[in-house]
Amino acid sequence: AMLARSLAAPLRRLAAPARGGFPAVAVAPRFHCQVPCGIFTDDLRIKGMIEDAATIRKSMVQTAELHKAGSLQDIHQMSRWIATKEEHASKIMTTVGDYFMAQKVKKADLKKDEYVELLCALHDVMVAAMKTKQTTDVAAADTLDAALKVLEPTYVK
């Protein structure tokens, strides 16, 4: 909550569209493809990571249920759920690194404490996503959900 309060206003001010719906010229390019193309939707990225986290949680639950059943078909399906879990954790890590940390966090636009707080929140999401790859314990999914909940108000209006 503190992160959201301290960072939401500066980040929204920087992303405020000028006439025509594009950021004002004075705003540093802050986009998803590093061209910059002028198209960015932070809230969509956050919602996508929340959806990825839900998929990770479901994968963990399904893997545990299939493990108990134990037939060859169950083991086959279990391996598919594990691969899905890994894929969605990687998607979160890529979104945090390539989109938010590389392009959206601008040190010059934030006070030092805001900058550090935002980097820490993003790092928490990235580490939590990585930890979900290492286990089928839903506690790791709980940690990821909590990290995303801290970050969400900063980017979702």
C-alpha positions in Angstrom: 0.0 0.0 0.0 2.8 2.4 0.8 4.5 1.6 -2.5 1.2 2.4 -4.3 0.7 5.7 -2.5 4.3 6.9 -3.0 4.7 5.9 -6.6 1.3 6.0 -8.2 1.2 9.8 -8.7 4.7 10.3 -10.1 4.3 7.3 -12.5 0.8 8.4 -13.6 2.0 12.0 -14.1 4.8 10.8 -16.3 2.6 8.5 -18.3 -0.2 11.1 -18.8 -1.1 11.4 -22.4 -0.9 14.6 -24.3 -3.2 15.6 -27.1 -3.8 12.6 -29.5 -3.4 10.1 -26.7 0.4 9.8 -26.8 2.8 10.8 -24.1 4.1 14.4 -24.1 7.4 14.9 -25.9 9.1 15.8 -22.6 8.5 12.3 -21.2 11.2 9.8 -21.8 10.2 6.9 -24.1 8.7 4.2 -21.9 7.4 1.4 -24.0 7.1 -2.4 -24.4 9.1 -3.1 -27.5 12.2 -0.8 -27.0 11.7 0.8 -30.5 9.8 3.0 -29.0 6.5 2.4 -30.7 4.4 4.7 -28.5 2.1 1.9 -27.3 2.1 0.9 -23.7 -0.4 -0.6 -21.3 1.0 -1.1 -17.8 -2.3 -2.3 -16.4 -2.6 -5.0 -19.1 0.9 -6.3 -18.2 0.0 -6.4 -14.5 -3.3 -8.2 -15.2 -1.4 -10.6 -17.4 1.0 -11.4 -14.6 -1.9 -11.9 -12.2 -3.4 -14.4 -14.8 0.0 -16.1 -15.1 0.1 -16.4 -11.3 -3.4 -18.0 -11.3 -2.2 -20.5 -13.9 0.8 -21.3 -11.8 -1.4 -22.0 -8.8 -3.8 -24.2 -10.8 -0.8 -26.1 -12.2 0.5 -26.8 -8.7 -2.9 -28.0 -7.5 -3.4 -30.2 -10.6 0.1 -31.6 -10.3 -0.5 -32.7 -6.7 -3.9 -34.3 -7.7 -2.4 -36.2 -10.6 0.6 -37.3 -8.6 -1.8 -39.0 -6.1 -3.7 -40.8 -9.0 -0.4 -42.1 -10.5 -1.5 -43.8 -13.7 0.7 -43.4 -16.7 -1.8 -41.0 -18.3 -1.8 -39.0 -15.0 1.9 -38.7 -15.0 1.9 -37.6 -18.6 -0.7 -34.9 -17.8 1.3 -34.0 -14.7 4.4 -33.3 -16.8 2.3 -31.0 -19.0 1.1 -29.0 -16.0 4.6 -28.7 -14.7 5.8 -27.4 -18.1 2.9 -24.9 -18.1 3.8 -23.7 -14.6 7.4 -23.1 -15.8 6.2 -21.2 -18.9 4.0 -18.9 -16.9 6.7 -18.2 -14.3 9.1 -17.4 -17.1 6.5 -15.0 -18.6 6.3 -13.1 -15.3 10.0 -12.9 -15.0 10.4 -11.6 -18.6 7.6 -9.1 -18.1 9.2 -7.7 -15.0 12.7 -7.6 -16.5 12.1 -6.6 -20.1 9.1 -4.4 -19.7 9.0 -2.9 -16.2 12.7 -2.8 -15.1 14.2 -2.1 -18.5 11.7 0.4 -19.8 9.3 1.7 -17.2 11.5 2.4 -14.2 13.3 5.6 -14.8 15.7 6.6 -12.1 15.7 10.3 -13.2 11.9 10.5 -12.8 11.7 9.2 -9.2 13.1 10.2 -5.8 15.8 7.8 -4.6 13.5 6.2 -2.0 10.7 5.7 -4.6 13.2 4.3 -7.1 14.6 1.8 -4.5 11.1 0.9 -3.3 9.9 0.2 -6.9 12.9 -1.9 -7.8 12.5 -3.9 -4.6 8.8 -4.5 -5.4 9.6 -5.7 -8.9 12.5 -7.8 -7.6 10.1 -9.4 -5.1 7.8 -10.4 -8.0 10.6 -11.8 -10.1 12.1 -13.8 -7.2 8.6 -15.1 -6.2 8.0 -16.2 -9.8 11.4 -18.0 -9.9 10.6 -19.8 -6.6 7.3 -21.2 -8.1 9.5 -23.0 -10.6 11.3 -24.8 -7.8 8.3 -26.3 -6.0 4.7 -27.5 -6.2 4.0 -26.0 -2.7 1.2 -23.5 -3.1 2.8 -21.4 -0.5 5.1 -20.2 -3.3 2.1 -19.1 -5.3 0.8 -17.3 -2.2 4.1 -15.4 -2.0 3.8 -14.5 -5.7 0.2 -13.3 -5.3 1.2 -11.1 -2.4 4.1 -9.6 -4.3 1.9 -8.8 -7.3 -0.7 -7.3 -4.9 1.9 -4.9 -3.6 2.9 -3.9 -7.2 -0.6 -3.7 -8.7 -1.8 -0.3 -7.4 1.3 1.4 -8.8 0.4 0.5 -12.4 -3.3 -0.2 -12.4 -5.6 2.8 -12.4 
